[in-house]
Structure formats: C-alpha cells, structure tokens
C-alpha cells in the first residue's frame, strides 16, 4: 500500500468501554469508505498500567469458546471487548513507548486524532495531539472532544502549540469549538461523533445475538453513574409494560433489580439496543445507538452542572441536533410518556449533519 493511501488513527480504541470501541470502529469504517488504508496506532497509555498479554490471551480464548455464558472477570479489561477489537479493528503492534511512535508512523500519509474525549484536560496526553509526528505527516482531528467546560490556564499554551501544525481540526461539541477559539485562538469545525456516520444497517451486520436471552420483551438499561437513584423511574416504566429489565450497570446494587449482564462485547451491546423495547441510559453512546435504532430512549444527565468534570455538553449537543424534548432527564424528573421522539426529524437532521461531517473528512484527507 503506497504511503499516500495510509491513514493512522490515534484514539482510545482499546479501552474497556462500548462507546470507545464503537467510535473507533465507525471512524475506521468511514475513512476506509473514502478509499484509504486505515490502521490504529496501537499506543497503550502507561497511565492505565501495562497490558498483561498472557492474561488477555487466556480471556480471549475462553470467551471465544464459551462466549454465550454471562461469566465475569474482575478486570478493567473485558474479554468481550477484546474479541470485538481482534475481529473488527485493524491495529498495529502494541507499544507503550512514545519514543517509538515517530518510526511506527513514518510510512503513513496522515494521522487522524479522534474521536472520544482524547483532549480532555484531566487526562491530557500529547500523544493524542500527535505531538510526536515528524516529517510532514498530515495531522487531522476528527470529532476530538475536550469533554469538560474549561481548559486549565497552564494547558492553554500547550494546546495552542500542539494544534498549530494541524492541517484540519474538528471537534465533537460546540462547547469545545468555543473553548479552542476563545482560549487558544484555534478555529475548528463541529462534526458528528463517528458512530453517527454509519447507518443502523451497518451495525446490524456486526451485531452478535445473546443466545441466553430468549423470547422475552425487555427494557435495556445501560448506566455508568455509580451513585444514582434511577431505580424507581425505570422499574415503574417496565412494570406498566410488563417488560423484563436487562442491563449493564457500574453500580453493584443495581443487580438486585435487573438481570445484569457482564463481559459483553460491543457487538452484543448493539444487539441489546436493537432488540430492546426501550432504553434507559446515562451514556452518550447508549443514547446515540438508541436513536439510530429508533428506540424510545430516556437519557439521565449523569453530571451536576457545577461538577468540575461535568461532561453533559455532549448530551446537550445531541439535544441541540435532534430535539429530544422530554427524553433528556434528571433522576428527579417525572417522565412524560406522552412526549415521543420524532424520528422523521431525527433522520432528516442526521442526513444533513452526516453529509457535512463526511465532507470535512474528505477535504481534510484528500
């Protein structure tokens, strides 16, 4: 493959998180559809510990052979996620050494930083700004997210310097665009999260059925907040419709009132949303996939507005794009079940935004 066609992606592709895996897969697929040879720069951040290759291999082999069982591993790495990564993501050799990155990327035409919250100040890492890149590599960001409401003053000149040699910059939220402009004097374009670049039918092709869930109508719950009081609204909604509650939650006590699933891959996560009667979540990507599959979704705002790590801006961005009145809620809200999501409006808006986002990618990489 000639150098002019090789594009590397720098993102959190290996994190044990459905959204991280799926945004990586979607961006890889979108860039490949433009005619490029795409590969993830397989940098693993030392901040999150060294990868135990032996343990990961054992988990991978085990999950491939008995993947239908809802067993658990007490590890931040999910073997279900590792299966998905091996099956769907094109990754180079793992490295944790930043000094090796210039040679690893020397035969690439361009590096794309994004998506996900790779530019969040509370986990700043120059790697995700491709600060190591040398030799005229084209540096582009796609839907990189700052995540927070501010950039600390000590990082403002650092961000400005890192971004000064980018060929094209795009971010995921309007708030991020304003921060880069006001704090760093950097212009950027707001584009869709890469998961929204693909259509529902693209995801159906890779979804994986959970065989032990049989012949049941269920409500799917996906919660990341470990300190919440969502139970009452969810159980009441399910009771009225005679729905089984199936979920994935970071709060251990939630396992009292739901059929809790563990060790899932992103492909199984897609299947759960696709086949649920409705979805309750506090997850950005949980909301996105519910919308793509035209599910009645209720999204809890996970952060208080005065929280220093408030990440509600990405949910507000979805609300700005698609309306969603009555479906972005707090844990104290009474759910108004008469308010429905206008999916015709959603698809119209998504079509316009998708075209603009692809145009950015095409122009940035041509």
DRENDO-1510 file (C-alpha; in Angstrom, 1 decimal, always signed):
<recs>
REC; n; res; u; v; w
REC; 1; UNK; +0.0; +0.0; +0.0 .
REC; 2; UNK; +1.5; +3.3; -1.1 .
REC; 3; UNK; +2.2; +5.9; +1.6 .
REC; 4; UNK; -0.4; +8.4; +0.2 .
REC; 5; UNK; -3.2; +6.0; +1.0 .
REC; 6; UNK; -2.2; +5.1; +4.6 .
REC; 7; UNK; -4.0; +6.8; +7.4 .
REC; 8; UNK; -3.4; +6.1; +11.1 .
REC; 9; UNK; -5.9; +6.7; +13.8 .
REC; 10; UNK; -5.0; +7.9; +17.4 .
REC; 11; UNK; -7.8; +7.3; +19.8 .
REC; 12; UNK; -8.8; +5.3; +22.9 .
REC; 13; UNK; -9.6; +2.2; +20.8 .
REC; 14; UNK; -8.6; -0.4; +23.4 .
REC; 15; UNK; -10.5; +0.9; +26.5 .
REC; 16; UNK; -13.0; -1.4; +28.1 .
REC; 17; UNK; -15.9; +0.7; +27.0 .
REC; 18; UNK; -18.6; +0.1; +24.4 .
REC; 19; UNK; -18.6; +3.7; +23.2 .
REC; 20; UNK; -14.8; +3.8; +22.8 .
REC; 21; UNK; -14.8; +0.5; +20.8 .
REC; 22; UNK; -17.7; +1.6; +18.5 .
REC; 23; UNK; -16.4; +5.1; +17.8 .
REC; 24; UNK; -13.1; +3.6; +16.8 .
REC; 25; UNK; -14.8; +1.0; +14.5 .
REC; 26; UNK; -17.1; +3.7; +13.0 .
REC; 27; UNK; -14.2; +6.1; +12.2 .
REC; 28; UNK; -12.1; +3.3; +10.7 .
REC; 29; UNK; -15.1; +2.3; +8.5 .
REC; 30; UNK; -15.8; +5.8; +7.5 .
REC; 31; UNK; -12.2; +6.6; +6.5 .
REC; 32; UNK; -11.9; +3.3; +4.7 .
REC; 33; UNK; -15.0; +4.1; +2.7 .
REC; 34; UNK; -13.1; +7.1; +1.3 .
REC; 35; UNK; -10.5; +4.8; -0.2 .
REC; 36; UNK; -7.8; +4.8; +2.4 .
REC; 37; UNK; -5.9; +2.0; +4.1 .
REC; 38; UNK; -6.6; +2.6; +7.8 .
REC; 39; UNK; -4.8; +1.3; +10.9 .
REC; 40; UNK; -4.9; +2.2; +14.5 .
REC; 41; UNK; -1.7; +3.4; +16.0 .
REC; 42; UNK; -1.7; +0.9; +18.8 .
REC; 43; UNK; -0.4; +3.0; +21.6 .
REC; 44; UNK; -1.4; +1.9; +25.1 .
REC; 45; UNK; -1.1; +4.6; +27.7 .
REC; 46; UNK; +1.2; +3.6; +30.6 .
REC; 47; UNK; -1.1; +5.6; +32.9 .
REC; 48; UNK; -3.5; +2.8; +32.8 .
REC; 49; UNK; -1.0; +0.1; +33.5 .
REC; 50; UNK; +0.9; -2.4; +31.4 .
REC; 51; UNK; -1.0; -4.9; +29.4 .
REC; 52; UNK; -0.8; -8.4; +30.6 .
REC; 53; UNK; -0.5; -10.3; +27.3 .
REC; 54; UNK; -0.8; -13.7; +28.9 .
REC; 55; UNK; -3.9; -12.8; +30.9 .
REC; 56; UNK; -5.5; -11.1; +27.9 .
REC; 57; UNK; -4.9; -14.2; +25.7 .
REC; 58; UNK; -6.4; -16.5; +28.2 .
REC; 59; UNK; -9.5; -14.3; +28.4 .
REC; 60; UNK; -9.8; -14.1; +24.7 .
REC; 61; UNK; -9.6; -17.8; +24.1 .
REC; 62; UNK; -12.0; -18.5; +26.9 .
REC; 63; UNK; -14.6; -16.0; +25.6 .
REC; 64; UNK; -14.4; -17.3; +22.1 .
REC; 65; UNK; -15.1; -20.9; +23.2 .
REC; 66; UNK; -17.8; -20.2; +25.8 .
REC; 67; UNK; -18.9; -16.7; +24.8 .
REC; 68; UNK; -22.6; -17.4; +25.3 .
REC; 69; UNK; -22.2; -17.6; +29.1 .
REC; 70; UNK; -22.6; -14.5; +31.2 .
REC; 71; UNK; -19.4; -15.1; +33.2 .
REC; 72; UNK; -17.4; -12.3; +34.8 .
REC; 73; UNK; -13.7; -11.3; +35.1 .
REC; 74; UNK; -12.6; -8.9; +37.9 .
REC; 75; UNK; -10.5; -6.9; +35.5 .
REC; 76; UNK; -10.8; -3.5; +33.8 .
REC; 77; UNK; -10.3; -5.3; +30.5 .
REC; 78; UNK; -13.4; -7.1; +29.1 .
REC; 79; UNK; -12.7; -10.2; +27.1 .
REC; 80; UNK; -15.8; -9.4; +25.1 .
REC; 81; UNK; -14.3; -6.1; +24.2 .
REC; 82; UNK; -11.0; -7.9; +23.3 .
REC; 83; UNK; -12.9; -10.2; +21.0 .
REC; 84; UNK; -14.5; -7.2; +19.2 .
REC; 85; UNK; -11.1; -5.5; +18.9 .
REC; 86; UNK; -9.5; -8.6; +17.4 .
REC; 87; UNK; -12.4; -9.1; +15.0 .
REC; 88; UNK; -13.1; -5.6; +13.7 .
REC; 89; UNK; -10.3; -3.2; +14.4 .
REC; 90; UNK; -7.1; -3.1; +12.3 .
REC; 91; UNK; -4.4; -2.5; +14.9 .
REC; 92; UNK; -0.6; -2.3; +14.5 .
REC; 93; UNK; +1.8; -3.7; +17.1 .
REC; 94; UNK; +1.2; -2.6; +20.7 .
REC; 95; UNK; +3.6; +0.0; +22.1 .
REC; 96; UNK; +3.7; +1.9; +25.3 .
REC; 97; UNK; +6.9; +3.7; +24.4 .
REC; 98; UNK; +6.2; +7.2; +23.0 .
REC; 99; UNK; +9.7; +7.3; +21.6 .
REC; 100; UNK; +8.8; +4.5; +19.1 .
REC; 101; UNK; +5.8; +6.4; +17.6 .
REC; 102; UNK; +7.8; +8.5; +15.1 .
REC; 103; UNK; +9.2; +5.4; +13.4 .
REC; 104; UNK; +5.9; +3.5; +13.7 .
REC; 105; UNK; +4.1; +6.3; +11.8 .
REC; 106; UNK; +6.8; +7.2; +9.4 .
REC; 107; UNK; +5.2; +5.4; +6.5 .
REC; 108; UNK; +1.7; +7.0; +7.0 .
REC; 109; UNK; +0.3; +9.8; +4.9 .
REC; 110; UNK; -1.9; +11.2; +7.6 .
REC; 111; UNK; -2.8; +10.8; +11.3 .
REC; 112; UNK; -6.3; +11.3; +12.5 .
REC; 113; UNK; -6.7; +12.2; +16.2 .
REC; 114; UNK; -10.2; +11.2; +17.4 .
REC; 115; UNK; -12.8; +10.7; +18.3 .
REC; 116; UNK; -13.7; +10.4; +22.1 .
REC; 117; UNK; -12.5; +12.6; +24.9 .
REC; 118; UNK; -8.9; +12.3; +24.0 .
REC; 119; UNK; -8.3; +16.1; +24.5 .
REC; 120; UNK; -9.9; +16.2; +28.0 .
REC; 121; UNK; -7.6; +18.2; +30.2 .
REC; 122; UNK; -8.0; +15.9; +33.2 .
REC; 123; UNK; -6.3; +13.1; +31.1 .
REC; 124; UNK; -4.0; +15.2; +28.9 .
REC; 125; UNK; -1.5; +13.2; +26.8 .
REC; 126; UNK; +0.5; +14.8; +24.0 .
REC; 127; UNK; +0.3; +11.5; +22.0 .
REC; 128; UNK; -3.4; +12.2; +21.2 .
REC; 129; UNK; -2.3; +15.5; +19.7 .
REC; 130; UNK; +0.2; +13.6; +17.5 .
REC; 131; UNK; +2.9; +15.8; +19.1 .
REC; 132; UNK; +5.5; +13.2; +18.2 .
REC; 133; UNK; +4.8; +13.4; +14.5 .
REC; 134; UNK; +7.6; +14.4; +12.2 .
REC; 135; UNK; +8.4; +14.6; +8.6 .
REC; 136; UNK; +5.4; +16.4; +7.1 .
REC; 137; UNK; +2.8; +14.0; +8.3 .
REC; 138; UNK; -0.7; +15.5; +7.7 .
REC; 139; UNK; -2.3; +15.9; +11.1 .
REC; 140; UNK; -6.1; +16.0; +11.3 .
REC; 141; UNK; -8.6; +15.7; +14.1 .
REC; 142; UNK; -12.0; +14.2; +13.7 .
REC; 143; UNK; -14.6; +14.9; +16.5 .
REC; 144; UNK; -11.9; +15.1; +19.2 .
REC; 145; UNK; -13.6; +16.1; +22.4 .
REC; 146; UNK; -12.3; +18.3; +25.3 .
REC; 147; UNK; -15.2; +16.9; +27.3 .
REC; 148; UNK; -15.0; +19.5; +30.1 .
REC; 149; UNK; -16.3; +23.0; +30.5 .
REC; 150; UNK; -12.8; +24.6; +30.5 .
REC; 151; UNK; -9.2; +24.2; +29.7 .
REC; 152; UNK; -6.9; +25.0; +32.7 .
REC; 153; UNK; -4.7; +28.1; +32.1 .
REC; 154; UNK; -1.5; +26.1; +32.4 .
REC; 155; UNK; -2.6; +23.9; +29.5 .
REC; 156; UNK; -3.9; +26.7; +27.2 .
REC; 157; UNK; -0.5; +27.4; +25.6 .
REC; 158; UNK; +0.3; +23.7; +25.4 .
REC; 159; UNK; -3.0; +23.0; +23.5 .
REC; 160; UNK; -2.3; +26.0; +21.2 .
REC; 161; UNK; +1.2; +24.8; +20.4 .
REC; 162; UNK; +0.1; +21.2; +19.7 .
REC; 163; UNK; -2.7; +22.4; +17.4 .
REC; 164; UNK; -0.6; +24.9; +15.5 .
REC; 165; UNK; +0.6; +22.4; +12.9 .
REC; 166; UNK; -2.7; +20.6; +12.3 .
REC; 167; UNK; -3.9; +20.6; +8.7 .
REC; 168; UNK; -7.6; +20.5; +9.7 .
REC; 169; UNK; -9.3; +20.5; +13.1 .
REC; 170; UNK; -12.7; +19.2; +14.0 .
REC; 171; UNK; -14.3; +18.7; +17.4 .
REC; 172; UNK; -17.4; +17.0; +18.6 .
REC; 173; UNK; -19.2; +19.7; +20.6 .
REC; 174; UNK; -19.9; +23.4; +20.1 .
REC; 175; UNK; -18.6; +24.0; +23.6 .
REC; 176; UNK; -15.3; +22.5; +22.5 .
REC; 177; UNK; -15.1; +24.7; +19.5 .
REC; 178; UNK; -15.8; +27.8; +21.6 .
REC; 179; UNK; -13.1; +26.8; +24.1 .
REC; 180; UNK; -10.4; +26.3; +21.4 .
REC; 181; UNK; -11.4; +29.7; +19.8 .
REC; 182; UNK; -11.6; +31.7; +23.0 .
REC; 183; UNK; -8.7; +30.2; +24.9 .
REC; 184; UNK; -6.3; +29.1; +22.2 .
REC; 185; UNK; -7.2; +31.2; +19.2 .
REC; 186; UNK; -7.8; +28.0; +17.2 .
REC; 187; UNK; -10.5; +27.6; +14.6 .
REC; 188; UNK; -12.3; +24.3; +14.3 .
REC; 189; UNK; -15.3; +22.6; +12.8 .
REC; 190; UNK; -18.0; +20.8; +14.7 .
REC; 191; UNK; -18.8; +17.3; +13.3 .
REC; 192; UNK; -20.7; +14.2; +14.3 .
REC; 193; UNK; -19.5; +11.6; +16.6 .
REC; 194; UNK; -18.2; +8.9; +14.2 .
REC; 195; UNK; -20.8; +6.4; +15.3 .
REC; 196; UNK; -23.4; +8.6; +13.6 .
REC; 197; UNK; -21.6; +8.4; +10.3 .
REC; 198; UNK; -22.8; +4.8; +9.9 .
REC; 199; UNK; -26.4; +3.7; +9.4 .
REC; 200; UNK; -28.3; +1.3; +11.6 .
REC; 201; UNK; -28.0; -1.4; +8.9 .
REC; 202; UNK; -24.2; -1.1; +9.1 .
REC; 203; UNK; -24.3; -2.1; +12.7 .
REC; 204; UNK; -26.8; -4.9; +12.2 .
REC; 205; UNK; -24.2; -6.6; +10.1 .
REC; 206; UNK; -21.9; -6.9; +13.0 .
REC; 207; UNK; -24.3; -7.3; +16.0 .
REC; 208; UNK; -24.0; -10.5; +18.0 .
REC; 209; UNK; -27.1; -12.2; +19.4 .
REC; 210; UNK; -27.0; -13.1; +23.1 .
REC; 211; UNK; -28.3; -16.6; +22.9 .
REC; 212; UNK; -29.4; -17.0; +26.5 .
REC; 213; UNK; -31.9; -14.1; +26.1 .
REC; 214; UNK; -34.9; -15.9; +24.6 .
REC; 215; UNK; -38.4; -14.9; +23.7 .
REC; 216; UNK; -38.8; -12.0; +26.0 .
REC; 217; UNK; -39.8; -8.4; +25.7 .
REC; 218; UNK; -37.2; -6.4; +27.6 .
REC; 219; UNK; -36.1; -2.9; +28.6 .
REC; 220; UNK; -32.4; -2.3; +28.3 .
REC; 221; UNK; -30.6; -0.3; +30.9 .
REC; 222; UNK; -27.1; +1.0; +30.5 .
REC; 223; UNK; -25.7; +3.0; +33.4 .
REC; 224; UNK; -22.3; +4.4; +34.1 .
REC; 225; UNK; -23.1; +6.5; +37.2 .
REC; 226; UNK; -22.1; +4.6; +40.3 .
REC; 227; UNK; -24.0; +7.0; +42.6 .
REC; 228; UNK; -27.5; +7.3; +41.2 .
REC; 229; UNK; -31.2; +6.9; +42.2 .
REC; 230; UNK; -32.7; +5.9; +38.8 .
REC; 231; UNK; -34.3; +2.7; +40.0 .
REC; 232; UNK; -37.8; +4.0; +40.7 .
REC; 233; UNK; -38.4; +5.5; +37.3 .
REC; 234; UNK; -37.0; +2.5; +35.4 .
REC; 235; UNK; -38.9; -0.1; +37.4 .
REC; 236; UNK; -42.2; +1.8; +37.1 .
REC; 237; UNK; -41.8; +2.2; +33.3 .
REC; 238; UNK; -41.1; -1.6; +33.0 .
REC; 239; UNK; -43.9; -2.6; +35.3 .
REC; 240; UNK; -46.5; -0.7; +33.2 .
REC; 241; UNK; -45.4; -2.5; +30.1 .
REC; 242; UNK; -44.6; -5.9; +31.6 .
REC; 243; UNK; -41.0; -5.7; +30.4 .
REC; 244; UNK; -38.1; -7.6; +31.8 .
REC; 245; UNK; -35.3; -5.3; +32.9 .
REC; 246; UNK; -32.0; -6.3; +31.4 .
REC; 247; UNK; -29.0; -4.2; +32.0 .
REC; 248; UNK; -25.3; -3.3; +32.4 .
REC; 249; UNK; -24.6; -1.0; +35.3 .
REC; 250; UNK; -21.5; +0.2; +37.1 .
REC; 251; UNK; -23.4; +0.4; +40.4 .
REC; 252; UNK; -23.2; -3.0; +42.1 .
REC; 253; UNK; -26.5; -2.7; +43.9 .
REC; 254; UNK; -28.4; -2.4; +40.6 .
REC; 255; UNK; -28.0; -6.1; +40.3 .
REC; 256; UNK; -30.8; -6.5; +42.8 .
REC; 257; UNK; -33.5; -5.3; +40.4 .
REC; 258; UNK; -32.2; -6.1; +36.9 .
REC; 259; UNK; -30.9; -9.1; +35.0 .
REC; 260; UNK; -27.4; -7.9; +35.0 .
REC; 261; UNK; -25.0; -8.9; +32.1 .
REC; 262; UNK; -21.3; -8.9; +32.3 .
REC; 263; UNK; -18.3; -9.4; +30.0 .
REC; 264; UNK; -20.1; -8.2; +26.9 .
REC; 265; UNK; -18.6; -7.1; +23.6 .
REC; 266; UNK; -19.6; -4.0; +21.7 .
REC; 267; UNK; -21.4; -6.2; +19.1 .
REC; 268; UNK; -23.6; -7.7; +21.8 .
REC; 269; UNK; -24.2; -4.2; +23.2 .
REC; 270; UNK; -25.6; -3.3; +19.7 .
REC; 271; UNK; -27.8; -6.3; +19.7 .
REC; 272; UNK; -29.3; -5.4; +23.1 .
REC; 273; UNK; -30.3; -1.9; +22.0 .
REC; 274; UNK; -31.5; -3.1; +18.6 .
REC; 275; UNK; -33.9; -5.7; +20.2 .
REC; 276; UNK; -35.0; -3.7; +23.3 .
REC; 277; UNK; -38.5; -2.3; +23.6 .
REC; 278; UNK; -37.0; +0.9; +25.1 .
REC; 279; UNK; -33.7; +2.1; +26.7 .
REC; 280; UNK; -32.8; +3.9; +29.8 .
REC; 281; UNK; -29.2; +5.2; +30.0 .
REC; 282; UNK; -26.8; +7.9; +31.2 .
REC; 283; UNK; -24.4; +7.1; +28.4 .
REC; 284; UNK; -23.7; +9.3; +25.4 .
REC; 285; UNK; -23.2; +6.4; +23.0 .
REC; 286; UNK; -26.1; +4.5; +24.6 .
REC; 287; UNK; -28.2; +7.4; +23.6 .
REC; 288; UNK; -26.8; +7.5; +20.0 .
REC; 289; UNK; -27.4; +3.9; +19.3 .
REC; 290; UNK; -30.9; +4.1; +20.7 .
REC; 291; UNK; -31.6; +6.9; +18.3 .
REC; 292; UNK; -30.1; +5.1; +15.3 .
REC; 293; UNK; -32.4; +2.1; +16.0 .
REC; 294; UNK; -35.4; +4.4; +16.7 .
REC; 295; UNK; -35.8; +3.3; +20.3 .
REC; 296; UNK; -37.8; +5.2; +22.9 .
REC; 297; UNK; -34.8; +6.3; +25.0 .
REC; 298; UNK; -34.6; +8.2; +28.2 .
REC; 299; UNK; -31.2; +9.7; +29.0 .
REC; 300; UNK; -30.3; +10.7; +32.5 .
REC; 301; UNK; -27.9; +13.7; +32.9 .
REC; 302; UNK; -25.0; +12.0; +34.7 .
REC; 303; UNK; -23.3; +15.1; +36.0 .
REC; 304; UNK; -24.3; +18.1; +38.1 .
REC; 305; UNK; -23.9; +21.3; +36.2 .
REC; 306; UNK; -21.3; +22.6; +38.8 .
REC; 307; UNK; -19.3; +19.4; +38.7 .
REC; 308; UNK; -15.7; +20.2; +37.7 .
REC; 309; UNK; -15.7; +17.2; +35.4 .
REC; 310; UNK; -19.2; +17.9; +34.0 .
REC; 311; UNK; -19.5; +16.1; +30.7 .
REC; 312; UNK; -23.1; +17.0; +29.9 .
REC; 313; UNK; -22.2; +19.1; +26.9 .
REC; 314; UNK; -22.1; +16.1; +24.6 .
REC; 315; UNK; -25.7; +15.1; +25.6 .
REC; 316; UNK; -26.8; +18.8; +25.2 .
REC; 317; UNK; -25.2; +18.7; +21.7 .
REC; 318; UNK; -27.4; +15.7; +20.8 .
REC; 319; UNK; -30.4; +17.6; +22.1 .
REC; 320; UNK; -29.5; +20.6; +20.0 .
REC; 321; UNK; -29.2; +18.5; +16.9 .
REC; 322; UNK; -32.2; +16.3; +17.3 .
REC; 323; UNK; -34.7; +17.9; +19.7 .
REC; 324; UNK; -35.3; +15.1; +22.2 .
REC; 325; UNK; -37.6; +17.2; +24.4 .
REC; 326; UNK; -38.7; +15.2; +27.5 .
REC; 327; UNK; -36.1; +12.5; +26.9 .
REC; 328; UNK; -33.1; +14.2; +28.5 .
REC; 329; UNK; -33.9; +13.9; +32.2 .
REC; 330; UNK; -32.6; +14.1; +35.7 .
REC; 331; UNK; -33.2; +11.5; +38.3 .
REC; 332; UNK; -35.8; +13.7; +40.0 .
REC; 333; UNK; -37.8; +14.2; +36.8 .
REC; 334; UNK; -41.3; +12.8; +36.2 .
REC; 335; UNK; -41.3; +11.0; +32.9 .
REC; 336; UNK; -43.9; +12.4; +30.5 .
REC; 337; UNK; -44.8; +9.3; +28.4 .
REC; 338; UNK; -46.9; +11.3; +26.0 .
REC; 339; UNK; -43.8; +13.0; +24.5 .
REC; 340; UNK; -42.4; +10.9; +21.7 .
REC; 341; UNK; -39.2; +11.3; +19.7 .
REC; 342; UNK; -39.8; +12.5; +16.1 .
REC; 343; UNK; -37.6; +10.0; +14.2 .
REC; 344; UNK; -38.5; +11.5; +10.8 .
REC; 345; UNK; -37.0; +14.8; +12.1 .
REC; 346; UNK; -34.1; +12.8; +13.5 .
REC; 347; UNK; -33.3; +11.1; +10.2 .
REC; 348; UNK; -33.6; +14.4; +8.2 .
REC; 349; UNK; -31.3; +16.2; +10.6 .
REC; 350; UNK; -28.9; +13.3; +10.7 .
REC; 351; UNK; -28.7; +13.2; +6.9 .
REC; 352; UNK; -27.7; +16.8; +6.7 .
REC; 353; UNK; -25.1; +16.5; +9.5 .
REC; 354; UNK; -23.7; +13.3; +8.2 .
REC; 355; UNK; -23.1; +14.8; +4.8 .
REC; 356; UNK; -21.3; +17.8; +6.3 .
REC; 357; UNK; -19.1; +15.6; +8.5 .
REC; 358; UNK; -18.1; +13.3; +5.6 .
REC; 359; UNK; -17.3; +16.5; +3.6 .
REC; 360; UNK; -14.9; +17.5; +6.4 .
REC; 361; UNK; -13.2; +14.1; +6.3 .
REC; 362; UNK; -12.9; +14.1; +2.5 .
REC; 363; UNK; -11.5; +17.6; +2.4 .
REC; 364; UNK; -9.1; +17.0; +5.3 .
REC; 365; UNK; -7.6; +13.8; +3.8 .
REC; 366; UNK; -7.7; +14.5; +0.0 .
</recs>
